[in-house]
Amino acid sequence: MNLYVGNLDYGVKEAQLQAMFSEFGEVTSVKIITDKMSGKSKGFAFVEMPNDDEGREAITNLDQKTIKERQISVSEARPPQEKERRPFRPGGGGSGGNGGGNNRDFRRRF
């Protein structure tokens, strides 16, 4: 079972999550999601537990638990929802006008 852990303090380490979740069963992986540019935590993680019953037990016991002064949320991870695709519409930006408004001075030059 893949678990989502949200509202994490940015200082929480993967080893800490491993220890917390392993109290409820085997943990096969822990991945704190980080910003690609800075490498800093984004405040959420995924924990993989192969036994669904143990995963549900972890959810029951750890959801809404306070860790480093933050109340974490633990739930079963769901695949990201696909965004609605818009039909392709070629063409571009707005009109090529003169910017609108009253441009009398512009017209007088010609």
C-alpha distances in whole Angstrom, upper triangle without the diagonal:
4,6,10,13,16,20,20,23,24,25,22,21,18,19,19,15,15,17,16,12,13,16,13,11,11,10,10,11,12,14,16,18,22,25,26,29,29,26,26,23,22,20,17,14,10,8,6,5,6,6,5,9,9,6,8,11,11,11,14,16,15,15,19,20,23,22,25,27,24,22,18,16,12,10,7,8,10,12,16,18,21,24,27,30,33,36,38,41,43,46,46,47,49,53,55,57,59,57,58,61,64,65,69,70,68,70,73,72,73
4,7,10,13,17,17,20,21,22,19,18,15,17,17,14,13,16,15,12,14,16,14,13,12,10,10,9,10,11,13,14,18,21,22,26,26,23,22,19,18,17,13,10,7,6,5,6,8,10,9,12,11,8,10,13,11,11,14,16,14,14,18,19,21,20,23,25,22,20,16,14,11,9,6,5,8,10,13,16,19,22,25,27,31,34,35,38,41,43,43,43,46,50,52,54,56,54,55,57,61,62,66,66,64,66,70,69,69
4,6,10,13,14,17,18,20,16,16,14,16,15,12,12,15,13,10,13,15,13,13,13,11,11,10,9,10,12,13,17,20,22,25,25,22,21,17,16,14,11,8,5,5,6,8,10,11,10,12,11,7,9,11,9,8,12,13,11,11,14,15,17,17,20,21,18,16,12,10,7,6,5,5,8,11,13,16,20,22,25,28,31,34,36,39,41,43,43,43,46,49,52,54,55,53,54,56,60,61,65,65,63,66,69,68,69
4,6,10,11,14,16,17,15,15,13,16,15,12,13,16,14,12,15,17,15,16,16,13,14,12,10,10,10,11,14,17,19,22,22,20,18,14,13,11,7,6,5,7,9,11,14,15,14,16,14,11,12,14,11,9,13,14,11,10,13,14,16,15,18,19,16,14,10,8,6,5,6,5,8,11,12,15,18,20,24,26,29,33,34,37,39,41,40,40,43,46,49,51,52,49,51,53,57,58,61,62,60,62,65,65,66
4,7,7,11,12,14,11,13,11,14,13,9,12,14,12,11,14,16,15,16,16,14,15,13,10,10,9,10,13,16,19,22,21,18,16,12,11,9,5,5,6,7,11,13,16,17,16,17,15,12,13,14,11,9,13,13,9,8,10,11,12,12,14,15,12,11,7,6,5,7,9,8,12,14,15,18,21,23,26,29,32,35,37,39,41,43,42,42,44,47,50,51,53,50,51,53,57,58,62,62,60,63,66,65,66
4,5,9,11,13,11,13,13,16,14,12,15,17,14,14,18,19,18,20,20,17,19,16,13,12,10,10,13,15,18,21,19,18,15,11,9,6,4,7,9,11,14,16,20,21,19,20,19,15,16,17,14,12,15,15,11,9,10,11,12,11,13,14,10,9,6,5,6,9,11,10,13,15,15,18,21,22,25,28,30,34,35,38,40,41,40,39,41,45,47,49,50,47,48,50,54,55,58,59,57,60,63,62,63
4,7,9,12,11,13,14,17,15,13,17,18,15,16,20,20,20,22,23,20,22,19,15,14,11,12,13,15,19,20,19,17,14,11,9,6,6,9,12,14,18,20,23,24,23,24,22,19,19,19,16,14,17,16,12,11,10,11,10,10,11,11,7,7,5,6,9,12,15,14,17,19,18,20,23,24,27,30,32,36,37,39,41,42,40,40,41,45,47,48,49,46,47,49,52,54,57,58,56,59,62,62,63
4,6,8,7,10,11,14,11,10,14,15,13,14,18,19,19,21,21,18,20,17,13,12,9,10,12,14,18,19,17,15,12,9,8,5,6,8,11,13,17,19,22,24,23,24,21,18,19,19,16,15,17,16,12,12,11,11,10,8,8,10,7,8,6,8,10,13,16,15,18,20,20,22,25,26,30,32,34,38,39,41,43,44,42,41,43,47,49,50,51,48,50,51,55,56,59,60,58,61,64,63,64
4,5,6,9,12,14,12,12,15,16,14,16,19,20,21,23,24,21,22,19,15,14,11,12,12,14,18,19,16,15,11,8,9,6,9,11,14,16,20,22,25,27,26,27,24,22,23,22,19,18,20,18,15,15,13,12,10,8,6,8,6,9,9,12,14,17,20,19,22,23,23,26,28,29,32,34,37,40,41,43,44,45,43,42,44,48,50,51,52,48,50,51,55,56,59,59,58,61,64,63,64
4,6,8,11,14,12,13,16,17,16,18,21,22,24,25,24,21,22,19,15,13,10,10,10,11,15,15,13,11,7,5,7,6,9,11,14,16,20,23,26,28,28,29,26,23,25,25,21,21,23,22,18,18,17,16,14,11,10,11,10,13,12,14,16,19,21,20,22,23,23,26,28,28,32,34,36,39,40,42,43,43,42,41,43,46,48,49,50,47,49,50,53,54,58,58,56,59,62,61,62
4,6,10,12,10,11,15,15,15,17,20,21,23,24,24,21,22,19,15,14,11,12,12,14,17,17,14,12,9,8,10,9,11,12,16,17,20,23,26,28,28,29,26,24,25,25,21,21,24,22,18,19,18,16,14,10,9,11,11,14,13,16,18,21,23,22,25,26,25,29,31,32,35,37,39,43,43,45,46,47,45,44,46,50,51,53,53,50,52,53,57,57,61,61,59,62,65,64,66
4,7,9,7,8,11,12,11,13,16,17,19,20,20,17,18,15,12,11,9,11,12,15,18,19,16,14,11,8,11,9,10,10,13,14,17,19,23,24,24,25,22,20,22,21,18,18,20,18,15,16,16,14,12,9,8,11,11,13,11,14,15,18,20,19,22,24,24,27,30,31,34,36,39,42,43,45,47,47,46,45,48,51,53,54,55,52,54,55,59,60,63,63,62,64,67,66,68
4,5,5,7,9,10,11,13,14,16,18,19,18,15,16,13,10,9,8,11,11,15,17,19,16,13,11,9,12,11,11,10,12,12,16,18,21,23,24,25,22,20,22,22,18,19,22,20,16,18,18,16,15,12,12,15,14,16,14,16,16,19,20,19,23,24,24,28,30,31,35,37,40,43,43,46,47,48,46,46,49,52,54,56,56,54,56,57,61,61,65,65,63,66,69,68,69
4,5,5,6,9,10,11,12,15,16,16,15,11,12,9,6,7,6,10,12,15,17,19,17,14,13,11,13,12,11,9,10,9,12,14,18,20,21,22,19,17,20,20,16,17,20,19,16,17,19,17,17,13,14,18,16,17,15,16,15,17,18,17,20,21,22,26,28,30,34,36,39,42,42,45,46,47,46,46,49,53,54,56,57,54,56,58,62,62,66,66,64,67,70,69,70
4,5,5,6,9,10,10,13,15,15,14,11,12,10,8,10,10,14,15,19,20,23,20,17,16,14,17,15,14,12,13,11,14,15,18,20,21,22,19,18,20,20,16,18,21,19,16,18,20,17,17,14,15,18,18,19,16,18,17,19,20,20,23,24,26,29,32,34,37,39,42,45,46,49,50,51,50,50,53,56,58,60,61,58,60,62,66,66,70,70,68,71,73,72,73
4,5,5,6,9,10,11,14,15,14,12,14,12,10,11,11,15,16,20,22,24,21,18,16,14,16,14,13,12,13,12,14,15,19,20,21,21,18,17,19,18,14,16,18,16,13,16,17,14,14,10,11,15,15,15,13,16,15,18,19,19,23,25,26,29,32,34,37,39,42,46,47,49,50,52,51,50,53,56,58,60,61,58,60,61,65,66,69,69,68,70,73,72,74
4,5,5,6,8,10,12,13,12,10,12,10,7,9,9,13,15,19,21,23,21,18,16,13,15,12,11,9,10,8,11,12,16,17,18,18,15,13,16,15,11,13,15,13,11,13,15,12,13,10,12,15,14,14,11,13,11,14,15,16,19,21,22,26,29,31,34,36,40,43,44,46,48,50,48,48,51,55,56,58,59,56,58,60,64,64,68,68,66,69,72,71,72
4,6,5,6,9,10,10,9,7,9,8,6,10,11,15,17,21,22,25,23,20,19,16,18,16,14,11,11,8,10,10,14,15,17,17,14,13,16,15,12,14,17,15,13,15,17,15,16,14,16,19,18,18,15,16,14,16,16,17,20,22,24,27,30,32,36,38,41,44,45,48,50,51,50,50,53,57,58,61,62,59,61,63,66,67,71,71,69,72,75,74,75
4,6,5,7,10,10,10,9,12,11,10,13,14,18,20,24,26,28,26,22,21,18,20,18,16,14,14,11,13,13,16,16,18,18,14,14,17,15,12,15,16,14,12,15,17,15,15,13,15,18,18,18,15,17,15,18,19,19,23,25,27,30,33,35,39,41,44,48,49,51,53,55,54,54,56,60,61,64,65,62,64,65,69,70,73,73,72,74,77,77,78
4,6,6,8,10,11,10,13,13,11,14,14,18,20,24,26,28,26,23,21,18,19,16,15,13,13,11,13,12,16,16,17,16,13,12,14,12,9,11,13,10,8,12,14,11,12,10,13,16,15,14,12,14,12,15,16,18,21,24,25,29,32,34,37,40,43,46,47,50,52,54,53,53,55,59,60,62,63,60,62,64,67,68,72,72,71,73,76,76,77
4,5,6,7,8,7,10,10,9,13,14,17,20,24,26,28,27,24,22,19,20,17,15,12,11,8,9,9,12,12,13,13,9,8,11,10,6,9,11,10,8,11,14,12,14,13,16,18,17,16,13,13,11,13,13,15,19,21,23,26,29,32,35,38,41,44,46,48,50,52,51,52,54,58,60,62,63,60,62,64,67,68,72,72,70,73,76,75,76
4,5,5,6,6,9,11,11,14,16,19,22,26,28,31,29,26,24,21,23,20,18,15,14,10,11,9,11,12,13,13,9,10,13,11,9,12,14,12,12,15,18,16,17,16,19,21,20,19,17,17,14,16,16,18,21,23,26,29,32,35,38,40,44,47,48,51,53,55,54,54,57,61,63,65,66,63,65,67,71,71,75,75,74,76,79,78,79
4,6,8,9,13,14,14,17,19,22,25,29,31,33,32,28,27,24,25,22,20,17,16,13,14,11,14,13,14,13,9,11,13,10,8,12,13,10,11,14,17,14,16,15,18,21,20,19,17,17,15,17,17,19,23,26,28,31,34,37,40,43,46,49,51,54,56,57,57,57,59,63,65,67,68,65,67,69,72,73,77,77,76,78,81,81,82
4,7,9,12,14,14,18,19,22,25,29,31,34,33,29,28,24,25,22,20,17,16,12,12,9,12,10,11,9,6,7,9,7,6,10,10,9,10,13,16,15,17,17,20,22,21,19,17,16,13,14,15,17,21,23,26,29,32,35,38,41,44,47,49,52,54,56,55,56,58,62,64,66,67,65,66,68,72,73,76,77,75,78,81,80,81
4,6,10,12,13,17,19,22,25,29,31,34,33,29,28,25,26,23,21,18,15,12,11,7,9,8,10,9,5,8,10,9,8,12,13,12,13,16,19,18,20,20,23,25,24,22,19,19,15,16,15,17,21,23,26,29,32,35,38,40,44,47,48,52,54,56,55,56,58,62,64,66,68,65,67,69,73,73,77,78,76,78,81,81,81
4,6,9,11,15,18,21,24,28,29,32,31,27,27,24,25,23,20,17,14,10,9,6,7,7,10,11,8,9,12,12,11,14,16,15,15,18,21,20,22,21,24,26,25,23,20,20,16,17,16,17,20,22,25,28,31,34,37,39,43,46,47,50,52,54,54,55,57,61,63,65,67,64,66,68,72,73,76,77,75,77,80,79,80
4,6,8,11,14,17,20,24,25,28,27,24,23,20,21,20,17,13,11,7,6,5,7,9,11,13,9,9,13,13,11,13,16,15,14,17,20,19,21,19,22,24,23,22,18,18,15,15,14,15,18,20,22,26,28,31,35,37,40,43,44,47,49,51,51,51,54,58,60,62,63,61,63,65,69,69,73,73,71,74,77,76,77
4,7,10,14,16,19,23,24,27,26,23,23,20,21,20,17,14,11,8,6,6,7,10,13,15,12,11,15,16,14,16,19,19,18,19,23,22,24,22,24,27,25,24,21,20,17,17,15,15,18,19,21,25,27,30,33,35,39,41,42,45,47,49,49,50,53,56,58,61,62,60,62,64,68,68,72,72,70,72,76,75,75
4,7,10,13,16,19,20,23,23,19,19,17,18,17,14,10,8,6,5,7,10,13,14,17,14,13,16,17,14,16,19,19,17,19,21,21,22,20,22,25,23,22,19,18,15,16,15,14,16,17,19,23,25,28,31,33,36,39,40,43,44,47,46,47,50,53,55,57,59,57,59,61,64,65,69,69,67,69,72,71,72
4,7,10,13,16,18,21,20,16,16,13,14,13,11,7,6,5,6,9,12,15,16,18,15,13,16,17,14,15,18,18,15,16,19,18,19,17,18,21,19,19,15,15,13,14,14,13,16,17,18,22,24,27,30,32,35,38,39,42,44,45,45,45,48,51,53,55,57,54,56,58,62,62,66,66,64,67,70,69,70
4,6,9,13,14,17,16,13,13,10,11,11,9,5,5,6,9,12,15,18,18,21,18,16,19,20,16,17,20,20,17,18,20,19,20,17,18,21,19,19,15,15,14,15,15,13,15,16,16,20,22,24,28,30,33,36,36,39,40,42,41,41,44,48,49,52,53,51,53,55,59,59,63,63,61,63,66,65,66
4,6,10,12,15,14,10,10,7,8,8,6,4,6,9,12,15,18,21,21,23,20,17,20,21,17,17,21,20,17,17,18,18,18,15,16,18,16,17,13,14,13,15,16,14,16,17,17,20,23,24,28,29,32,35,36,38,40,41,40,40,43,46,48,50,51,48,51,52,56,57,60,60,58,61,64,63,64
4,7,9,12,12,9,8,6,6,7,6,6,8,11,14,17,20,23,22,25,23,20,22,23,20,19,23,22,19,19,20,20,20,17,18,20,17,18,15,15,15,16,16,14,15,15,15,18,20,21,25,26,29,32,32,35,36,37,36,36,39,43,44,46,47,45,47,49,53,53,57,57,55,57,60,59,60
4,6,9,8,5,5,4,5,8,8,9,12,15,17,21,24,26,26,28,26,23,25,27,23,23,26,25,22,21,22,22,21,19,18,20,18,20,17,18,18,19,20,17,19,18,17,20,22,22,26,27,30,33,33,35,36,37,35,35,38,41,43,45,46,43,45,47,51,51,55,55,53,55,58,57,58
4,6,6,5,5,6,6,10,11,12,15,18,21,24,27,30,29,32,30,27,29,30,26,26,29,29,25,24,24,25,24,21,21,22,20,22,19,20,21,22,22,20,21,20,18,21,22,22,25,26,28,31,31,33,33,34,32,32,35,38,39,41,42,40,42,44,48,48,51,51,49,52,55,54,55
4,6,6,8,10,10,14,14,15,17,20,22,26,28,31,31,33,32,28,31,32,29,28,32,31,28,27,28,28,27,25,24,26,24,25,23,23,24,24,24,21,22,21,19,22,22,22,26,26,28,30,30,32,32,33,31,31,34,38,38,41,42,40,42,44,48,48,51,51,49,51,54,53,54
4,6,8,11,12,15,17,18,20,23,25,29,31,34,34,37,35,32,34,35,32,31,34,34,30,30,30,30,29,26,25,27,25,27,25,26,26,27,28,25,25,24,22,25,25,25,28,28,30,32,31,33,33,33,31,31,34,37,38,40,40,38,41,43,46,46,50,49,47,50,52,51,52
4,5,9,10,13,15,17,19,22,25,28,31,34,34,36,34,31,33,34,30,30,33,32,29,28,28,28,26,23,22,24,22,25,23,24,25,27,28,25,26,25,23,26,27,27,30,31,32,35,34,36,36,36,34,34,36,40,40,42,43,40,43,45,48,48,51,51,49,52,54,53,54
4,7,9,12,13,14,16,19,22,25,28,31,31,33,31,28,30,31,27,27,31,30,26,26,26,26,24,21,20,22,21,23,21,22,23,25,25,22,24,23,22,25,26,27,30,31,33,36,35,37,37,38,36,36,39,42,43,45,46,43,46,48,51,51,55,54,52,55,58,56,57
4,6,9,11,12,16,18,21,25,28,30,30,32,29,27,29,29,26,25,28,27,23,23,23,23,21,18,17,19,17,20,18,20,21,23,24,21,23,23,22,25,26,27,30,31,33,36,36,38,39,39,37,37,39,43,44,46,46,43,46,47,51,51,55,54,52,55,58,57,58
4,5,7,9,12,15,18,21,25,27,27,28,26,23,25,26,22,21,25,24,20,20,20,19,18,15,15,16,15,16,14,16,17,19,20,18,20,20,19,23,24,25,28,30,32,35,36,38,39,39,38,37,40,43,44,46,47,44,46,48,52,52,56,56,54,57,59,58,60
4,6,8,12,15,18,22,25,27,26,28,26,23,24,25,22,21,24,23,19,19,18,19,18,16,16,17,14,15,13,14,16,17,19,16,18,18,17,19,21,22,25,27,29,32,33,35,36,37,35,35,37,40,42,44,45,42,44,45,49,50,53,53,52,54,57,56,58
4,7,11,14,17,20,23,25,24,26,23,20,22,22,19,18,20,20,16,15,15,15,14,12,12,13,11,12,10,11,12,15,17,15,17,18,17,20,23,23,27,29,31,34,35,37,39,40,38,37,39,43,45,47,47,44,46,48,51,52,56,56,54,57,60,59,60
4,7,10,14,16,20,21,21,22,20,17,18,19,16,15,18,18,14,13,14,14,14,13,14,15,12,12,9,9,10,12,13,11,14,15,14,18,20,21,25,27,30,33,34,36,38,39,38,38,40,44,46,47,49,46,47,49,53,54,57,58,56,58,61,61,62
4,7,10,13,16,18,18,20,18,15,17,18,14,14,17,17,14,13,15,15,16,14,15,17,14,14,11,10,10,11,12,10,13,14,14,18,20,22,26,28,31,34,35,38,39,41,40,40,42,46,48,50,51,48,50,52,56,56,60,60,59,61,64,63,64
4,7,10,13,15,15,17,15,12,14,16,13,12,16,16,14,14,16,16,18,16,18,20,17,16,13,12,9,10,9,8,11,12,13,17,19,22,25,27,31,34,35,38,39,41,40,41,43,47,49,51,53,50,52,54,58,58,62,63,61,63,66,65,66
4,7,10,12,12,14,12,9,12,13,10,11,15,15,12,13,16,16,18,16,19,21,18,17,13,12,10,10,10,9,12,14,16,19,22,25,28,30,34,37,38,41,43,45,44,45,47,51,53,55,57,54,56,58,61,62,66,66,64,67,70,69,70
4,6,9,10,12,11,8,12,13,11,12,16,16,15,16,19,19,21,19,22,24,22,20,17,15,12,12,10,10,12,14,17,20,22,25,29,31,34,37,38,41,43,46,45,46,49,52,54,57,58,56,58,60,64,64,68,69,66,69,72,71,72
4,6,7,9,7,6,10,11,9,11,14,15,14,15,19,19,21,20,23,25,23,21,18,16,13,12,11,11,14,16,19,22,25,28,31,33,37,40,41,44,46,49,49,49,52,56,58,60,62,59,61,63,67,68,71,72,70,72,75,75,75
4,6,9,8,8,11,13,12,14,16,17,17,19,22,22,25,24,27,29,27,25,22,20,16,15,12,13,16,17,20,23,26,29,32,34,38,40,42,45,47,50,50,51,54,57,59,62,64,61,63,65,69,70,74,74,72,74,77,77,77
4,6,5,6,9,10,11,13,14,16,16,18,22,22,25,24,27,29,27,25,22,20,16,15,13,14,17,19,22,25,27,31,34,36,40,42,44,47,49,52,52,53,56,59,61,64,66,63,65,67,71,72,75,76,74,76,79,79,79
4,5,5,6,9,10,10,12,14,15,16,20,20,23,24,27,28,26,23,20,18,14,12,10,12,14,17,20,22,25,29,31,34,37,40,42,45,48,50,50,51,54,57,60,62,64,61,63,65,69,70,73,74,72,74,78,77,77
4,5,5,6,9,10,11,12,14,15,19,19,23,23,27,28,26,23,20,18,15,13,12,15,17,20,23,25,28,31,34,37,40,43,45,48,51,53,53,54,56,60,63,65,67,64,65,67,71,72,76,77,75,77,80,80,80
4,5,5,6,9,10,11,12,14,17,17,20,20,24,26,24,21,18,17,13,13,12,15,17,20,23,26,29,32,35,38,41,44,46,49,51,54,53,54,56,60,62,65,66,64,65,67,71,72,76,76,74,76,80,79,80
4,5,5,6,9,10,10,11,15,15,19,19,22,24,21,19,16,14,10,9,8,11,14,17,20,22,26,28,31,34,37,40,42,45,48,50,50,50,53,56,59,61,62,60,61,63,67,68,72,72,71,73,76,76,76
4,5,5,6,9,10,10,14,15,18,19,23,24,21,18,16,13,10,8,8,12,14,18,20,22,26,29,31,34,38,41,43,46,48,51,50,51,53,57,59,61,63,60,61,63,67,68,72,73,71,73,76,76,77
4,5,5,6,8,10,13,13,17,18,22,23,21,18,15,14,11,11,11,15,18,21,24,26,29,32,35,38,41,44,46,49,52,54,53,54,56,59,62,64,65,62,64,65,69,70,74,75,73,75,79,78,79
4,5,5,6,8,11,11,14,15,18,19,17,15,12,11,8,9,10,13,16,20,22,25,28,30,33,36,40,43,45,48,50,52,51,51,54,57,60,61,63,60,61,63,67,68,72,72,71,73,76,76,77
4,6,5,5,9,10,14,15,18,19,16,13,11,9,5,6,8,11,14,18,20,22,25,28,31,34,37,40,42,45,47,49,49,49,51,54,57,59,60,57,58,60,64,65,69,70,68,70,73,73,74
4,6,6,9,10,14,15,19,19,17,14,12,10,8,9,11,14,17,21,23,25,28,31,33,36,40,43,45,48,50,52,52,51,53,57,60,61,63,60,61,62,66,67,71,72,70,73,76,76,77
4,6,8,8,11,13,17,17,16,13,11,11,9,11,13,16,19,23,25,27,31,33,36,39,42,45,47,50,52,54,53,53,55,59,61,63,64,61,62,63,67,68,72,73,71,74,77,77,78
4,6,5,9,10,13,14,12,10,8,8,6,9,12,15,18,21,23,25,29,31,34,37,40,43,45,47,50,51,50,50,52,56,58,60,61,58,59,60,64,65,69,70,68,71,74,73,74
4,5,9,11,14,14,12,8,6,5,5,7,11,13,16,19,21,23,26,28,31,34,37,40,42,45,47,49,48,47,49,53,55,57,58,55,56,57,61,62,66,67,65,68,71,71,72
4,6,9,12,11,9,5,5,5,7,10,14,16,19,22,22,24,28,29,32,35,38,41,43,45,48,49,48,47,49,52,55,56,57,54,55,56,60,61,65,66,64,67,70,70,71
4,6,10,10,8,5,6,8,9,12,16,18,21,24,25,27,31,32,35,38,41,44,46,48,50,52,50,50,51,55,57,58,59,56,57,58,62,63,67,68,66,69,72,72,73
4,7,6,5,4,6,9,11,15,19,20,23,26,26,29,32,33,36,39,41,45,47,49,51,52,50,49,51,55,57,58,58,55,56,57,61,62,66,66,65,68,71,70,72
4,5,5,6,7,10,12,16,19,20,23,26,26,29,32,33,36,39,41,45,46,48,50,51,50,49,51,54,56,57,58,55,56,57,61,62,66,66,65,67,70,70,71
4,6,8,10,13,15,19,22,23,26,28,28,31,34,34,38,40,43,46,47,49,51,51,50,49,50,54,56,57,57,54,55,56,60,61,65,65,64,66,69,68,70
4,7,9,13,16,19,23,23,26,29,28,31,34,34,37,40,42,46,47,49,51,51,49,48,50,53,55,56,56,53,54,55,58,60,63,63,62,65,68,68,69
4,6,10,13,16,19,20,23,25,25,27,30,31,34,36,39,42,44,45,47,48,46,45,47,50,52,53,54,50,52,53,56,57,61,61,60,63,66,65,67
4,7,10,13,17,18,20,23,23,25,29,29,32,35,38,41,43,45,47,48,46,45,47,51,53,54,55,51,52,53,57,58,62,63,61,64,67,67,68
4,7,10,14,14,17,20,20,22,26,27,30,33,35,39,41,43,45,46,45,44,46,49,52,53,54,51,52,53,57,58,62,62,61,64,67,66,68
4,7,10,11,14,17,17,19,23,24,27,30,33,37,38,41,43,44,43,43,45,48,51,52,53,50,51,53,56,58,61,62,61,63,66,66,67
4,7,9,12,15,16,19,22,24,27,30,33,37,38,41,43,45,44,44,46,50,52,54,55,52,53,55,59,60,64,64,63,65,68,68,69
4,6,9,12,14,16,20,22,25,28,31,34,36,39,42,43,43,43,45,49,51,53,55,52,53,55,58,60,63,64,63,65,68,68,68
4,6,10,12,15,18,21,24,26,30,33,35,38,40,43,42,43,45,49,51,53,55,52,53,55,59,60,64,65,63,65,68,68,69
4,7,9,12,15,18,21,23,27,30,32,35,37,39,39,39,42,46,48,50,52,49,51,53,57,58,61,62,60,62,65,65,66
4,6,8,12,15,17,20,24,27,29,32,34,36,36,37,39,43,46,48,50,47,49,51,55,56,59,60,58,60,63,63,63
4,6,9,12,15,17,21,24,26,29,31,34,34,35,37,41,43,46,48,45,47,49,53,54,58,59,56,58,61,61,61
4,6,9,12,15,18,21,23,26,28,30,30,31,33,37,40,42,44,42,43,46,49,50,54,55,52,54,58,57,57
4,6,9,12,15,18,20,23,26,28,29,29,32,35,38,40,42,40,41,44,48,49,52,53,51,53,56,56,56
4,6,8,12,15,17,20,23,25,26,27,29,33,35,38,40,38,39,42,46,47,50,51,49,50,54,54,54
4,6,9,13,15,17,20,22,22,23,26,29,32,34,37,35,36,38,42,43,47,48,45,47,50,50,50
4,6,10,12,15,18,20,21,22,24,28,30,33,35,34,34,37,41,42,45,47,44,45,49,49,49
4,7,9,12,15,17,18,20,22,26,28,31,34,32,33,36,40,40,44,45,43,44,47,47,47
4,6,9,12,14,15,17,19,22,25,27,30,29,30,33,37,37,41,42,39,40,44,44,43
4,6,10,13,15,17,19,22,24,27,30,29,30,33,37,37,40,42,39,40,44,43,42
4,6,10,12,14,17,20,22,25,28,27,29,32,35,36,39,40,37,38,41,41,40
4,6,9,12,14,16,19,21,25,24,26,29,32,32,35,37,34,34,38,38,37
4,7,10,13,15,17,20,23,23,25,28,31,31,34,35,32,32,36,35,34
4,7,10,11,13,16,19,19,21,25,28,27,30,31,28,29,32,32,31
4,7,9,11,14,17,17,19,22,25,25,28,29,26,26,30,30,29
4,7,9,11,14,13,15,19,22,22,25,26,23,24,28,27,27
4,7,9,11,10,12,16,19,19,22,23,20,21,25,25,25
4,5,9,9,10,14,17,16,19,21,18,18,22,22,21
4,7,8,10,14,16,15,18,18,15,16,20,19,18
4,6,7,10,12,11,14,15,12,13,17,17,16
4,6,8,10,8,11,12,9,10,14,14,14
4,7,9,9,12,13,11,13,16,16,17
4,7,8,11,13,11,13,16,17,18
4,6,9,11,11,12,15,17,18
4,6,9,9,10,12,14,16
4,5,5,7,9,11,12
4,5,5,6,9,11
4,5,5,7,10
4,6,6,8
4,5,6
4,5
4
